[in-house]
């Protein structure tokens, strides 16, 4: 394969991985016009259109999808072979692509961005907030952050947080009007604020457990969303009962009395947040540095003011 052909294929994979000419150009260190010309040359050489372009989006055509499926793993293997040859003592550098839940981004990742950037000035963090169950290896991510029970197979998992509580909550006004449920079966008479999984579109069931008995409830209500910024305000505004992972917004509302917990004796804990990456991939120095930062292993343990415990 000639050098120009390799460069064309690498540019094509970068565009599909990032679904953006602008982000791919930044990653490759090219101008957008140069990248567009490279893709046109590849399409002309192959005699087929590989990408559908609009002013707002870019996506592979069917031939483009097939080419990406074959080429992306090969290019990643080549990159990893080079990184492994350099050795684990190499300086962390390059672009690190992370796919994370919004909850994990807020709780774990965002507070540590500045510290990671200061310690690793040659690493670009490309962070995608994604509450769907994306295939991180197939979509070109170096690592993902998910709840432990939803990890992909054949992954190395690194625990980032303790187990997380599931909480059923509602506003005092709602409970004053409709009463408090005493068992999960009582939810059939209540408005439930539901979570829709991005990607699959399925409505999440509500798992409850008590004294060895488990039950999953699918309630009905007037609000369904795939984002915490909708379902929490819906509960605060008295639109029903919400069942969700305990996060900062819910914990604060419970403390100041804007929300009240119900069914506490039925609500289990769930596996905490884990960072995971493919067991078949060599760990890049940038990823090793990222994991150390997320676990606070990159700061002095002698200074308690520098350590942040996970909640």
C-alpha positions, -999 to 999 in steps of 0.1 A, spaced: 0 0 0 14 34 -10 17 61 16 -10 83 0 -35 53 1 -27 47 37 -32 84 46 -66 84 27 -78 53 46 -67 67 79 -85 100 72 -116 82 62 -117 61 94 -111 93 115 -141 110 99 -164 81 105 -151 75 141 -158 111 150 -189 117 127 -174 151 119 -149 166 94 -140 193 119 -131 169 147 -113 145 124 -93 174 109 -83 185 144 -73 149 153 -52 145 121 -37 180 122 -51 189 88 -73 217 76 -109 208 68 -103 216 31 -73 193 30 -92 165 47 -122 169 23 -98 167 -6 -83 136 8 -117 119 11 -126 129 -24 -94 114 -37 -102 81 -19 -137 80 -33 -124 88 -68 -98 61 -66 -123 35 -53 -151 47 -77 -177 47 -49 -192 73 -26 -182 65 10 -198 93 30 -231 111 31 -225 147 38 -249 175 49 -242 209 64 -249 194 99 -237 158 98 -216 132 81 -223 94 80 -210 64 60 -228 51 30 -233 13 29 -200 8 11 -184 32 35 -198 13 65 -184 -20 52 -150 -4 45 -149 11 80 -158 -22 97 -127 -38 81 -103 -9 82 -109 6 116 -97 -24 136 -67 -29 114 -56 8 118 -61 6 156 -40 -26 157 -13 -8 139 -14 21 162 -13 -2 192 16 -22 178 36 11 174 27 22 209 37 -12 224 70 -10 205 77 23 221 71 8 255 52 16 287 77 42 298 67 64 269 53 98 276 15 100 275 5 118 243 -20 117 215 -58 117 215 -77 96 241 -113 90 232 -136 83 262 -173 73 261 -190 80 294 -224 82 311 -236 117 319 -237 108 356 -201 96 355 -190 126 336 -204 149 362 -194 129 393 -160 114 383 -145 129 352 -153 167 353 -137 174 387 -104 159 375 -101 175 340 -78 203 351 -55 180 371 -52 156 342 -45 183 317 -18 198 338 0 165 343 -5 154 307 -1 184 284 4 163 253 -29 144 256 -61 155 240 -92 142 257 -121 135 233 -150 129 256 -184 118 244 -214 119 268 -235 89 259 -261 71 280 -266 44 254 -248 11 255 -223 19 228 -197 -6 215 -166 13 225 -142 -9 206 -163 -9 174 -168 28 175 -131 37 181 -131 46 218 -102 39 240 -123 34 271 -158 38 285 -173 45 319 -205 26 328 -224 11 357 -209 -22 366 -238 -44 356 -238 -30 321 -203 -37 309 -195 -53 276 -179 -87 275 -142 -92 271 -134 -60 289 -110 -51 316 -130 -33 343 -116 -9 368 -139 1 397 -142 39 401 -169 42 428 -186 22 455 -220 7 447 -247 33 439 -281 35 456 -313 35 437 -338 59 451 -376 63 447 -384 99 453 -412 124 449 -421 159 459 -439 164 492 -467 181 473 -472 151 451 -472 127 480 -497 149 499 -521 147 470 -517 110 462 -503 93 493 -471 73 497 -466 38 481 -459 12 507 -450 -16 483 -439 -17 446 -474 -29 437 -488 4 449 -470 22 420 -497 10 397 -518 38 413 -492 64 409 -477 85 381 -442 72 373 -415 94 357 -398 70 333 -363 67 318 -359 57 281 -327 41 272 -309 61 244 -303 39 213 -326 10 220 -356 33 230 -367 9 257 -383 21 289 -363 11 319 -379 -12 345 -377 -4 381 -360 -32 401 -370 -37 437 -358 -62 463 -367 -71 499 -358 -101 520 -348 -122 490 -379 -112 470 -373 -93 438 -398 -76 415 -395 -53 384 -421 -27 379 -430 -9 347 -451 21 358 -469 46 337 -469 84 338 -469 116 318 -431 122 316 -406 100 298 -370 111 290 -335 99 283 -318 127 303 -315 135 340 -320 172 334 -356 164 325 -366 137 349 -353 153 381 -371 186 375 -402 166 367 -401 151 401 -394 184 418 -424 199 400 -447 172 414 -453 152 382 -448 118 398 -425 94 415 -389 91 401 -367 60 405 -331 68 397 -295 65 407 -286 88 436 -268 119 422 -259 153 434 -292 169 423 -313 143 440 -292 143 472 -294 180 475 -332 180 470 -336 154 497 -315 174 521 -335 206 517 -369 188 517 -378 194 480 -379 157 475 -389 129 499 -378 92 496 -403 64 494 -400 26 493 -366 29 509 -368 -7 523 -374 -20 488 -347 -1 470 -314 -20 463 -280 -8 456 -265 -13 421 -230 -19 410 -209 13 410 -192 31 381 -164 12 363 -139 23 336 -135 -4 311 -114 -11 280 -108 -39 256 -87 -68 270 -74 -73 235 -58 -39 233 -25 -27 246 -29 -1 273 -16 32 259 4 54 283 -23 81 279 -50 56 291 -28 45 320 -24 81 331 -61 87 327 -70 57 350 -45 69 376 -61 103 376 -96 89 379 -85 68 409 -66 98 424 -34 78 422 -16 107 406 -18 129 437 0 129 470 -17 109 497 2 130 523 -20 160 517 -57 152 525 -68 185 509 -57 171 475 -77 139 477 -113 137 467 -133 107 478 -159 92 455 -195 95 467 
